[in-house]
């Protein structure tokens, strides 16, 4: 049985994590939130379906390191990267590692919802949360 589409939110800031989770749940997405990349990677099922909303600047395992580890584990979730720092090097590296979007914090709600809808769209082009 295939897993249901889920938005995985990984951000070390609890208030940001909660706010993003509430917004996504209210928009019809299943959400799992994590304070650390390590915790997310440890709990990510091999057959996980969804996308990853990933903070780039975190202690211990950064967003870039989380992307690298996810790739090493053979997981291929689309990534929407977010960061309070507008750093061209981090943005380019995140994209090289597969990030489809890079949004600056504070994240505009509509831009975030558009990015997630785009990466979650199936063959018919309809966001999965709306099917």
N, C-alpha and C positions, 0 to 999 in steps of 0.2 A: 504494500500500500504506500503510495507516494505521500510525502509530507506536505502539509498545507503551507502556502506562501506565508512567510514571516519577515518582518523587518527587524533585524538585529541592531540594537542601538548600543554602541560602545563609546562611553564618555566618562571620564573620571569625575566630572562635576555633577554631583547629585541633583542639583536644581535643574540643570540643563537636561540631564537624563530623564528626569520625571516630566518636565515640560514637553519634551519631544515625544515621550511615550504617550502622554495624554492626548496630544495633537493627533498622533498616528492612530491610536485606538478610536478616537472620535471620528476619524475618517474611514474607519472600517478595516484597518489592518490588524493582523495579529502581531504582537510586539513582544520581544524578549530583550531586556535591558541588562547591561553589564557595566561594572565600574572599571574593569581592566581587560585588556586584550587577552591575557593569559586565561582568565575565567571563560571568556567567550570561546576561545579555541578549544579548551578542555571539554566544553559542553556541546560543541557544534557536531551535530550528527552527520555521518558521511553522506546521507541522502537529503540533507537540508535543502530546502527550496525557499528562495527569498532574496533579500538584498541586505547589505550591511551599511549602516549609517555610522561612520567611523571618525572619531576625533583624531586629529593628527598629532596633537601635543598632549601626551600623557606620560606620567612617570612609569618607570620600569619598561614596559614594552610600548613603544610609540606606535602611532597609527601606521607608519611606514613599516616598522618591524612586524606588526600584526599582519599586514598585507603579505609580506615576504613569507611569514610562517604559514599563513593560510595557503599560499601557493605551494609551499613545500609539502603540505598535507594533502595536496591535490583537490582542494576545495575551490570552486569557481563561482562564488557569489558575486554579483555586481556590487560595486562599492560606490557610495556617495560619501566623499571625504568632506569634513568640516574642520575649520580651524579659526582661532581668534587671530592668528598671525597670517598676514598676507605675504607669504614667502614664495617667490617664483621657483626656487629650487625644490622646495617641498611639493609645491603644486605639480611641477613637471615630473618629479620622481613618483608621486602618487599616481599620476596618469600612466607613466611607464609601467607601473605595477598593476594597472587595470582599473583604476578609479574612473568612473564614467563622468562624474561631476565633482567639482571642488567648490564648496560654498564657504563664504566667510561668516564667522560669528559676529554679531548675533544674526542667526539665519532668518531670512525672510520666510514666513510660513508658506506663502504661495509658491515661492521658488523651490522650497523643499518638497512640497507636495507634488509639484510638476516633475521634479527630478525623480522622485520615487515612482510616480505613475509611469514615467517614461521607461525606467529600467525594469519595472514590473510588468509592462505590457506584454501580453501574449501574442500569438500569431495574428489574432484578429485586431490588435492594436488597442483593445480595451483594457484599462488597468484591472488587475486581478481583484483588487479590493471592491471593485464596482460590479463584478460579474455575479 
